[in-house]
Amino acid sequence: MKRFTLTVLYFLSLWGVSLAQFSVMSPQSIVEAKIDVGSKITYSVFFQGKPVLVDSEISFEFKQAPPLGFDMEILKSSAKEINETWTPVLKRKASILNHCREFTMGMKEKKFPHRQINLVFRAYDDGVAFRTEFIGPDNNHEYALADENVEFNFTADHDCWAANHDSYRSSQENEYFKRKLSGIKDQMIIGLPMTVKVADNCYAAITEANITNYAGMYLKSNHSSTGFSVRSSLSPLPKQPDNGDKVRFKFPHKTPWRVIMLGDAPGRLLESELVMNLNEPCAIADPSWIKPGMCAWDHWWSGEVKMDNETLKKYIDLASEMGWPYQLIDWQWYGPFNKPEADITKIAPQLDMPGILAYAKSKNVKCWVWLYNTDVDRSDWDKACATYESWGIAGVKIDFMDSDDQQMVNWYARIVKTAAAHHLMVDFHGAYKPDGFRRTYPNLVTREGVMGNEYNKWSLRVTPEHLTTLPFTRMLAGPMDFTPGGFLNRTPEKFKNGTPAQVLGTRAMQLAQFVVYDSPFMVACDHPDNYKGQTGVEFLKKVKTMWDDTKIVNGQIGEYITSARRSGNEWFIGSMTNSETRALEIKLDFLDAGKYKMVAFEDAPDAAIDAEKVIRSSKTVEKGDVIKIRMAPGGGFAAWLEPVK
């Protein structure tokens, strides 16, 4: 670790109380954090020399103990530079650079009870992160944290994209609507990430990382002097009111990292690996068994799907024909769920599970199984995992947790660690946002926590604006199991809810989602019959779910996005637009030298009338070429490029 010079200024205020000021700069001097410690603790954040956040307070409220964060004195400080490159198991890049400067301030209260904390700040070139470590001296008393008060004071009434979840107990499946910071009202409970346009060349996103034995964080309006401020608000423990206990702990303890991602364009936020870098290295000694990929799904969404042997074999056949490694066996495979008598190791009487699994094996397909979280909670989870391992099950999808309080956060960790011991991958639905835990336990391959394709079945909410907002908001936190791949594509005029489920937008947009949306375990949503003989199916056979490189070619929040991803020596491109017709130019400067065959799928001229119409084309391109695309309203473009031998 390299040492570096840190600016530290001490001076006396008018009242004779000492004030310490610190500044920590990112490696390339793009981002700076300034911290003041005196009568209270405040911080400010700067991007390319201009303020993003100013004079934002950090403090804590306790039940049966005084507030913490006021009248502190500095005991010690230390600085270091972290510069390492590591290899992720769940890849969207072959390697990740973790390069930052870190500054730690040790301090204690001047008055009783003289609690001590470390405040740790990291400055990266793509953001700032900080956390509080409660270090003592009292390690016997259990503290009840009423709330962690972290302010995010912006300099003006910026545009932001914020999801109001209305409650601390939800599936976190809502739109990230564009609004002014002043438009965040007192009753709103804003989920993370929240993305803010600070300037044409400065975008910020607030989220958190490494939630360990703690509560999830939300944002509330903050009645500061500017009116352009939000503050943290923690999820309360079960059976507690909103103003009840949030976290219970003994010293020592740590908060999660509070993260402010920064970039000069929306796409730079999306390329960042800041959330992953703030988590611990992989704790699985040999993670080579973790092999996510594409998956078929016998879900009620796609048609009149029955839980019987014939139906499951039909979806296994689909996975086999497409070359996908997995089939997800959804609800009712163990009979009634979310009931005291439910047993997640017993098989519904109409199913021949050994026969189904043997059939899948003969087709080179492995199966996942769906579980209701309360049934998991009542089970002997270690025994259940051992049973699934003996069956040859690849992973489990667990649903309807709908909470991120401290107890649920710990439940997630226990579930994932036990699953890892039995070589099981995990997909959480009814889940809270990612926090980078998949770096430490990469068997946690994806999760929901997103308003995905399923909402097309009963609502009009999955609009092209929503689809082009998600990459720059929810997806900044990590992978999302959006379940793309609906092939009953409809324009708004022809769209209707019901069974079989239709999707708003064009066929080309659905194909593009497999490139634009991150999910190492990518579940395709539609019925086998809807894929037969359809243009675009070969793209679903070809596309990958993990990548050696990821680049955001262009994009504006809620308007359009183009992503380019590399797997080996092949590149894939996905582009999507909102409800406006859009023409874009994509410069192929990310390619290596040499010629490539590009197979593309783009909106047909009449796709604005018939959204299933897509044109397949093939041509030779090379590095530096510019391809021109035209997308219909709610349209897209998808392509793969492979070197010409």
C-alpha positions in Angstrom: 0.0 0.0 0.0 1.4 3.4 -1.0 1.3 6.3 1.5 0.2 9.6 0.3 0.0 13.2 1.6 -3.3 14.2 3.1 -4.4 17.8 3.8 -5.2 18.3 7.4 -6.0 21.7 9.0 -6.6 22.4 12.6 -7.8 25.8 13.8 -9.6 27.4 16.7 -13.2 28.6 16.3 -14.5 31.8 17.9 -15.5 29.7 20.9 -12.2 28.1 21.3 -13.3 24.7 20.3 -10.9 22.8 18.0 -12.0 21.9 14.5 -10.3 19.4 12.3 -10.6 19.6 8.5 -9.5 16.8 6.3 -9.4 16.3 2.5 -8.8 13.1 0.5 -8.4 13.1 -3.2 -8.9 10.3 -5.7 -5.9 8.8 -7.5 -6.3 11.0 -10.6 -7.6 14.0 -8.6 -11.1 13.7 -10.2 -13.0 13.3 -7.0 -12.4 14.9 -3.6 -14.0 14.4 -0.2 -13.7 17.0 2.6 -14.6 16.2 6.2 -15.0 18.6 9.1 -15.0 17.3 12.7 -15.9 19.5 15.6 -19.2 20.3 17.2 -20.6 18.0 14.5 -19.3 15.8 11.7 -19.9 17.1 8.1 -18.6 16.1 4.7 -18.6 17.6 1.2 -18.0 15.9 -2.2 -16.4 17.4 -5.3 -16.3 16.2 -8.9 -13.7 17.7 -11.2 -13.3 20.6 -8.7 -17.0 21.4 -8.5 -19.3 20.7 -5.5 -21.8 17.9 -5.6 -22.6 17.6 -1.9 -21.9 20.3 0.7 -21.9 20.4 4.5 -23.7 17.1 4.9 -24.0 15.8 8.5 -23.2 12.3 9.8 -24.7 11.4 13.1 -26.6 8.6 14.9 -29.7 8.4 17.2 -30.0 5.8 19.8 -32.7 4.5 22.1 -31.6 4.8 25.8 -28.3 6.5 24.8 -27.4 10.1 23.7 -27.0 10.9 20.0 -23.5 10.2 18.6 -21.5 12.4 16.2 -21.4 15.7 18.2 -18.6 17.3 20.1 -16.0 14.7 18.9 -12.3 15.0 19.3 -9.7 13.4 17.0 -7.6 10.7 18.6 -5.6 9.6 15.5 -5.7 9.4 11.7 -4.2 7.2 9.1 -4.1 7.2 5.3 -3.3 4.6 2.6 -3.7 4.0 -1.1 -5.4 0.8 -2.3 -4.3 -0.3 -5.8 -5.2 -3.9 -6.7 -6.7 -5.8 -9.6 -9.0 -8.8 -8.9 -10.8 -11.4 -11.0 -14.6 -11.6 -10.5 -16.4 -14.9 -10.7 -19.6 -13.2 -12.0 -18.1 -11.3 -14.8 -19.1 -8.3 -16.9 -15.3 -7.5 -17.1 -12.5 -10.0 -17.1 -10.8 -8.1 -14.3 -11.7 -5.2 -12.0 -9.4 -2.4 -10.8 -9.8 -1.4 -7.1 -7.9 1.9 -6.9 -8.6 4.5 -4.3 -7.2 6.6 -1.5 -8.5 5.8 2.0 -8.5 8.0 5.1 -9.5 6.9 8.6 -10.2 9.2 11.5 -10.3 7.8 15.0 -12.4 10.0 17.4 -14.3 9.9 20.6 -17.0 11.9 22.4 -15.7 14.6 24.7 -18.6 13.9 27.1 -20.0 10.7 28.7 -20.4 7.9 27.5 -17.1 8.7 25.6 -17.9 6.3 22.7 -15.3 5.9 20.1 -15.7 5.5 16.4 -13.6 5.3 13.2 -14.9 7.3 10.2 -13.5 5.8 7.0 -13.6 7.6 3.7 -12.5 6.3 0.3 -12.1 8.5 -2.8 -12.2 6.7 -6.1 -12.1 8.3 -9.5 -15.7 7.2 -10.0 -17.1 8.1 -6.6 -16.8 8.4 -2.8 -17.7 5.9 -0.1 -17.6 6.2 3.7 -18.6 4.1 6.7 -18.6 4.4 10.5 -16.9 1.8 12.7 -18.2 1.6 16.3 -15.1 0.5 18.1 -15.8 0.9 21.9 -15.0 1.1 24.6 -18.2 -0.5 25.7 -18.6 -4.0 24.2 -21.1 -5.3 26.7 -24.1 -3.0 26.3 -26.5 -3.8 23.4 -27.3 -0.5 21.6 -30.6 0.1 19.9 -30.1 2.4 16.9 -33.1 4.6 16.3 -31.6 5.9 13.0 -28.5 6.7 11.1 -28.7 10.3 10.0 -26.6 10.8 6.9 -27.4 13.9 4.9 -26.9 14.3 1.1 -27.1 18.1 0.6 -27.0 19.0 -3.0 -26.2 22.5 -4.3 -29.3 23.1 -6.3 -32.7 21.7 -7.2 -31.4 19.0 -9.6 -33.3 16.5 -11.6 -33.3 13.1 -10.0 -34.7 9.6 -10.8 -36.2 8.2 -7.6 -38.4 5.2 -6.8 -40.9 5.8 -4.1 -41.5 2.4 -2.4 -44.1 3.9 0.0 -43.0 1.4 2.7 -39.9 -0.2 4.3 -41.5 -3.6 3.5 -41.9 -4.1 -0.2 -40.6 -6.0 -3.1 -38.8 -2.8 -4.3 -40.7 -3.1 -7.7 -41.4 0.5 -8.7 -40.6 3.0 -11.4 -37.7 5.5 -11.0 -39.7 8.6 -12.0 -37.9 11.8 -13.0 -38.6 14.6 -10.5 -36.8 17.6 -8.9 -35.1 17.0 -5.5 -37.7 19.4 -4.1 -40.3 17.0 -5.4 -39.4 14.3 -2.8 -42.2 14.7 -0.3 -42.2 13.9 3.4 -44.4 10.8 3.1 -42.1 9.2 0.4 -39.7 6.4 1.1 -37.2 6.5 -1.6 -35.3 3.4 -2.5 -31.7 3.0 -3.7 -30.1 3.8 -6.0 -31.2 7.3 -6.6 -29.6 9.0 -9.6 -29.1 12.8 -9.9 -28.1 15.0 -12.8 -25.9 17.6 -11.2 -24.8 19.1 -14.5 -24.5 18.2 -18.1 -21.1 16.7 -17.3 -21.8 15.4 -13.8 -24.1 12.6 -12.7 -24.3 11.1 -9.2 -26.0 8.1 -7.8 -26.6 7.4 -4.1 -26.6 3.7 -2.9 -24.9 1.5 -0.4 -22.6 -1.5 -0.3 -21.6 -4.3 2.0 -24.7 -4.5 4.2 -23.6 -6.8 7.0 -25.7 -7.3 10.2 -27.4 -4.0 9.5 -30.6 -2.5 8.1 -31.1 -1.4 4.5 -31.0 2.3 3.8 -33.7 4.5 2.2 -33.9 8.2 1.6 -36.3 10.8 3.0 -36.8 14.5 2.3 -34.5 16.6 4.6 -35.7 20.0 5.7 -32.4 21.7 5.3 -31.9 25.4 4.6 -31.6 24.7 0.9 -34.4 22.4 0.3 -32.3 20.3 -2.0 -31.4 17.7 0.5 -32.2 14.1 1.3 -31.3 12.0 4.4 -30.8 8.4 5.2 -33.6 6.4 6.9 -33.1 2.8 7.9 -35.5 -0.1 7.6 -37.0 -0.9 11.1 -36.9 -4.3 12.7 -39.9 -6.6 12.4 -42.9 -5.6 14.5 -41.4 -2.2 15.1 -43.0 1.1 13.9 -41.2 3.4 11.5 -39.7 5.2 14.4 -38.8 2.0 16.3 -35.5 0.1 16.6 -33.6 -0.1 13.4 -30.4 -1.9 14.3 -29.3 -3.7 17.5 -25.6 -4.3 18.1 -22.7 -4.4 20.5 -19.4 -2.7 19.9 -17.5 -3.3 17.7 -19.8 -2.9 14.7 -19.8 -1.3 11.2 -22.3 0.5 9.1 -22.5 -0.4 5.4 -20.6 1.8 3.0 -22.6 4.9 2.0 -21.8 5.4 -1.7 -21.9 8.3 -4.0 -21.2 7.1 -7.6 -19.9 9.9 -9.9 -19.4 10.2 -13.7 -19.3 12.8 -16.4 -22.1 10.9 -18.3 -24.8 8.4 -17.3 -23.0 5.6 -18.9 -19.9 6.1 -16.8 -22.0 5.3 -13.7 -23.1 2.1 -15.4 -19.5 1.0 -16.1 -18.4 1.5 -12.5 -17.5 -1.4 -10.2 -17.5 0.7 -7.1 -20.2 -1.3 -5.3 -18.3 -4.6 -5.9 -15.0 -3.0 -4.8 -16.5 -2.2 -1.4 -17.2 -5.8 -0.6 -14.9 -8.5 0.7 -13.0 -10.9 -1.7 -14.6 -14.3 -2.6 -15.0 -16.5 0.5 -15.6 -19.7 -1.5 -12.3 -21.6 -1.8 -13.1 -23.1 -5.2 -15.9 -21.3 -7.0 -15.4 -23.1 -10.3 -18.8 -24.9 -9.9 -20.6 -21.5 -10.1 -21.7 -21.5 -13.8 -24.7 -19.3 -14.4 -26.3 -19.0 -17.8 -29.5 -18.8 -19.8 -32.6 -20.5 -18.3 -36.1 -21.6 -19.5 -39.0 -21.0 -17.0 -42.3 -22.8 -16.6 -44.0 -19.8 -15.2 -47.7 -18.9 -14.9 -46.9 -15.7 -16.7 -46.4 -17.1 -20.1 -49.6 -19.2 -20.5 -51.8 -21.8 -19.0 -48.9 -23.6 -17.4 -49.6 -26.6 -15.3 -47.3 -28.1 -12.7 -47.1 -31.6 -14.2 -44.5 -33.9 -15.8 -45.5 -33.1 -19.4 -45.2 -29.3 -18.9 -41.8 -29.6 -17.3 -40.5 -31.8 -20.0 -41.7 -29.3 -22.6 -39.6 -26.5 -21.0 -36.7 -28.8 -20.6 -36.9 -29.5 -24.3 -36.9 -25.7 -25.0 -33.8 -25.3 -22.9 -32.1 -28.2 -24.7 -33.1 -26.9 -28.2 -31.8 -23.4 -27.4 -28.6 -24.7 -25.9 -29.4 -23.2 -22.5 -28.0 -25.0 -19.5 -31.0 -24.5 -17.1 -34.7 -25.0 -16.6 -36.4 -23.3 -13.6 -39.2 -25.4 -11.9 -41.5 -22.8 -10.4 -44.1 -22.9 -7.7 -46.2 -25.8 -6.5 -43.6 -28.4 -7.3 -43.7 -29.3 -3.5 -47.5 -28.7 -3.4 -49.1 -25.9 -1.3 -46.7 -23.2 -0.3 -46.5 -20.5 2.5 -48.4 -22.9 4.8 -47.3 -24.6 8.0 -47.6 -28.0 6.4 -45.4 -27.1 3.4 -42.3 -29.2 3.1 -39.6 -28.1 0.7 -38.1 -31.6 0.5 -41.3 -33.3 -0.5 -42.5 -33.6 -4.0 -46.1 -32.9 -5.2 -47.9 -36.2 -5.8 -48.5 -35.5 -9.5 -44.8 -35.1 -10.2 -42.2 -37.8 -10.9 -39.2 -35.6 -9.8 -36.6 -38.4 -10.3 -37.9 -39.0 -13.8 -38.0 -35.3 -14.6 -34.4 -34.8 -13.4 -33.2 -37.8 -15.3 -34.9 -36.5 -18.4 -33.3 -33.1 -18.0 -29.9 -34.8 -17.6 -30.4 -36.7 -20.8 -31.0 -33.4 -22.5 -27.9 -31.8 -20.9 -30.0 -29.5 -18.8 -29.9 -28.9 -15.1 -32.9 -27.7 -13.0 -33.5 -25.0 -10.5 -36.4 -25.0 -8.0 -38.6 -22.2 -6.6 -39.2 -21.8 -2.9 -41.4 -19.6 -0.7 -39.3 -17.9 1.9 -41.5 -18.8 4.9 -41.3 -22.4 3.9 -37.5 -22.1 3.8 -37.5 -20.4 7.2 -39.4 -23.3 8.8 -37.2 -25.9 7.2 -33.9 -27.4 8.2 -32.2 -25.4 5.5 -28.9 -27.3 5.7 -30.8 -30.6 5.3 -32.9 -29.2 2.4 -29.7 -28.0 0.6 -28.1 -31.4 1.1 -31.2 -33.0 -0.4 -31.1 -30.7 -3.5 -27.5 -31.4 -3.9 -28.1 -35.1 -3.9 -30.8 -34.6 -6.6 -28.4 -32.7 -8.8 -30.3 -29.3 -8.5 -28.2 -26.4 -9.7 -29.8 -23.6 -7.8 -32.8 -22.2 -5.8 -35.0 -19.2 -6.5 -36.4 -17.9 -3.2 -39.4 -15.5 -3.2 -41.5 -13.0 -1.3 -39.1 -11.8 1.5 -40.1 -8.2 0.8 -37.9 -6.7 3.5 -34.3 -5.5 4.2 -34.5 -5.0 7.9 -31.5 -6.2 10.0 -33.0 -9.7 10.6 -33.7 -10.2 6.9 -30.3 -9.1 5.9 -28.8 -11.7 8.2 -31.3 -14.3 6.9 -30.0 -13.6 3.3 -26.4 -14.1 4.4 -27.2 -17.4 6.2 -29.2 -18.7 3.2 -26.5 -17.9 0.7 -23.6 -19.3 2.8 -25.4 -22.6 3.5 -26.3 -22.9 -0.2 -22.7 -22.4 -1.1 -21.6 -25.2 1.2 -23.9 -27.5 -1.0 -22.9 -26.1 -4.4 -26.2 -24.3 -5.0 -26.6 -21.0 -6.8 -29.2 -18.6 -5.5 -31.7 -16.2 -7.1 -33.7 -14.0 -4.7 -37.1 -12.7 -5.8 -39.3 -10.3 -3.7 -35.8 -9.1 -2.8 -34.0 -5.9 -1.9 -31.5 -4.2 -4.1 -28.0 -5.7 -4.5 -25.1 -4.4 -2.4 -22.1 -6.3 -3.9 -22.4 -9.3 -1.6 -22.1 -11.4 -4.8 -18.3 -10.6 -4.8 -17.9 -12.4 -1.5 -20.4 -15.2 -2.2 -20.8 -15.4 -6.0 -23.3 -18.2 -5.8 -25.7 -15.4 -5.2 -25.9 -14.9 -9.0 -28.8 -12.5 -9.3 -31.9 -11.1 -7.7 -35.1 -9.3 -8.6 -35.9 -6.1 -6.7 -37.0 -4.7 -10.0 -40.3 -4.0 -11.8 -39.7 -6.5 -14.5 -41.5 -8.1 -17.5 -44.0 -9.9 -15.4 -45.8 -6.6 -14.8 -46.9 -6.6 -18.4 -49.4 -9.3 -17.5 -51.6 -7.0 -15.4 -50.5 -3.4 -15.8 -49.4 -0.7 -18.2 -46.4 0.2 -16.2 -43.6 -1.5 -18.1 -43.2 1.4 -20.5 -40.3 2.1 -22.9 -39.4 5.0 -20.5 -39.2 2.6 -17.6 -37.1 0.2 -19.6 -34.6 2.9 -20.6 -34.4 4.3 -17.1 -33.6 1.0 -15.3 -30.0 0.7 -16.5 -29.1 4.1 -15.0 -30.9 3.5 -11.7 -31.7 0.1 -10.3 -29.0 -1.7 -12.3 -26.3 0.5 -10.8 -26.6 -1.6 -7.7 -26.1 -4.9 -9.5 -27.7 -7.6 -11.5 -31.5 -7.7 -11.9 -33.6 -10.7 -12.8 -35.9 -8.7 -15.2 -36.8 -11.9 -17.1 -36.7 -10.6 -20.7 -37.6 -12.5 -23.9 -41.3 -11.9 -24.4 -42.1 -12.6 -28.0 -45.8 -11.5 -28.1 -44.6 -7.9 -28.8 -47.3 -5.2 -29.0 -47.6 -1.5 -29.7 -49.4 0.5 -27.1 -52.5 0.6 -29.4 -52.7 -3.2 -29.6 -51.4 -4.1 -26.1 -53.6 -5.8 -23.6 -53.2 -7.6 -20.3 -54.0 -11.2 -19.7 -52.9 -14.7 -20.7 -50.9 -15.4 -22.6 -48.9 -12.4 -21.6 -47.9 -9.7 -24.1 -45.1 -7.2 -23.8 -45.0 -3.5 -24.7 -42.4 -2.7 -27.3 -40.8 -4.4 -30.2 -39.2 -7.7 -30.7 -35.8 -6.0 -31.3 -36.1 -4.3 -27.9 -36.7 -7.6 -26.2 -33.6 -9.0 -27.8 -31.6 -6.0 -26.9 -32.5 -6.4 -23.2 -30.4 -9.6 -23.1 -27.3 -7.4 -23.8 -28.3 -4.2 -21.9 -29.5 -5.8 -18.7 -27.1 -7.3 -16.3 -27.9 -10.8 -15.0 -25.4 -13.7 -15.0 -28.4 -16.0 -14.5 -30.7 -14.8 -17.3 -34.2 -16.2 -17.3 -36.2 -16.1 -20.5 -39.8 -15.5 -19.8 -41.9 -16.9 -22.7 -43.7 -20.1 -23.5 -41.9 -22.6 -25.8 -44.7 -22.3 -28.4 -44.0 -18.5 -28.7 -40.4 -19.1 -29.7 -41.0 -21.7 -32.5 -40.0 -20.4 -35.9 -39.7 -16.8 -34.8 -37.1 -14.3 -36.0 -34.7 -13.6 -33.2 -34.6 -17.0 -31.7 -31.1 -17.6 -33.0 -29.9 -14.5 -31.1 -31.2 -16.1 -27.8 -29.2 -19.2 -28.7 -26.1 -17.1 -29.2 -26.2 -14.4 -26.5 -24.1 -14.9 -23.3 -24.8 -13.9 -19.7 -21.2 -13.2 -18.5 -18.7 -10.9 -20.2 -15.0 -10.2 -20.6 -15.7 -6.5 -21.2 -18.6 -4.0 -21.0 -18.8 -0.6 -22.6 -21.7 1.9 -22.6 -21.5 3.4 -26.1 -24.2 6.1 -25.5 -27.2 6.8 -23.4 -29.5 9.3 -21.6 -31.6 8.3 -18.7 -35.2 7.4 -19.7 -34.4 8.1 -23.4 -32.0 5.5 -24.9 -29.0 3.3 -24.3 -26.5 1.3 -26.3 -24.3 -1.3 -24.6 -21.5 -3.3 -26.1 -20.2 -6.5 -24.4 -17.4 -8.9 -25.3 -17.3 -12.6 -24.7 -14.0 -14.1 -25.8 -13.4 -12.6 -29.3 -17.1 -12.0 -30.0 -19.0 -8.8 -29.4 -22.7 -8.2 -28.7 -24.5 -4.9 -29.1 -27.9 -4.0 -27.6 -29.6 -0.7 -28.1 -33.0 0.5 -26.8 -35.2 3.6 -27.1 -38.1 5.1 -25.2 -41.4 6.0 -26.9 -39.7 8.1 -29.5 -38.5 7.1 -32.9 -34.7 7.3 -32.7 -31.8 7.2 -35.1 -28.3 6.5 -33.6 -24.8 6.1 -34.9 -22.7 3.4 -33.2 -19.0 3.7 -33.8 -17.3 0.3 -33.7 -14.1 1.6 -32.2 -14.2 -1.0 -29.4 -13.4 -3.8 -31.9 -10.0 -5.3 -32.4 -8.3 -5.0 -35.7 -9.6 -7.3 -38.5 -13.0 -8.0 -40.1 -16.1 -9.1 -38.3 -19.3 -10.7 -39.4 -22.2 -8.8 -37.9 -25.6 -10.5 -37.6 -28.2 -7.8 -36.6 -31.8 -7.7 -35.7 -33.5 -4.3 -36.0 -37.0 -2.9 -36.1 -38.8 -3.3 -39.5 -40.1 -0.2 -41.2 -43.6 -1.1 -40.0 -42.6 -2.2 -36.4 -44.5 0.8 -35.1 -47.6 -0.9 -36.4 -46.7 -4.6 -35.9 -44.1 -4.8 -33.0 -43.2 -8.4 -33.8 -41.7 -7.3 -37.2 -37.9 -7.5 -37.1 -35.4 -7.6 -39.9 -32.4 -9.9 -39.7 -29.3 -8.8 -41.7 -25.7 -9.9 -42.0 -22.7 -7.9 -43.2 -18.9 -7.5 -42.7 -17.6 -4.6 -40.5 -14.3 -3.6 -39.0 -12.9 -1.4 -36.2 -13.8 2.2 -36.7 -16.9 1.6 -38.9 -20.0 3.5 -38.0 -23.3 1.7 -38.2 -26.5 3.7 -38.4 -29.6 2.3 -36.7 -33.2 3.4 -36.6 -35.5 2.3 -33.8 -39.2 2.5 -33.7 -41.0 3.9 -30.6 -40.3 1.4 -27.9 -37.8 -0.3 -30.2 -34.4 -1.7 -30.2 -31.4 -3.1 -32.0 -29.4 -6.3 -31.2 -26.4 -7.8 -32.9 -23.5 -10.1 -32.5 -20.1 -9.7 -34.2 -17.7 -12.5 -34.7 -14.2 -12.4 -36.3 -14.0 -13.5 -39.9 -11.6 -16.3 -40.1 
